[in-house]
Structures are given as C-alpha cells and as structure tokens.
Amino acid sequence: MEVDRRTFLAAIRQAYDHAREHLWYMEARMITVNDTYGFVEGKEISIDPFIDIIGRNFKQPREGLGYDNSPSAHMWRTITNSNRPL
C-alpha cells in the first residue's frame, strides 16, 4: 500500500514539474485564477466565434487527450474528469 502511494505521488510530482516548466504555465494559471466570466450567473457563452480557430489548430493525439505528455495534457485530464482537479 505504501509503495503504491509513493509511486502515485512520484507520478503526480513528475506531471507537476513538467507543467511548471512550460513557458506559458503562469499565463494559463492566471486565466484560471482570474476567470471572471466563468462564474457569472445567467451568462450565456457561445463557442461559435471560435469554431474556425479550433478547427484549424486542434490535432487529436494518438494517445488521447491528456495522455500524450504534451504541455497541455494536465489541463485536458482536468477538463475530461472535473471531479479530479489538478
């Protein structure tokens, strides 16, 4: 049990260090900390203005979103399973 816990904590630490070393880590972090639109009651948000940008820039990794060890993998894992935040 203790070995599993240490292995798990080592994997979490490695993912954390990988994310912290990214050039834009703090910019993304500040967006999540200072998101004023995400918590406004009754605010309707549309993705329509961004569909073209997403379509031109999004590439599905072979391993699946959040499991490709990319700089944004930790964000995708949080989005897909919001009950397990960073």
Secondary structure, 3 states (H helix, E strand, C coil): CHHHHHHHHHHHHHHHHHHHCCCCHHHHHHHHHCCCCCCCCCCCCCCHHHHHHHHHHCCCCCCCCCCCCCCCHHHHHHHHCCCCCC
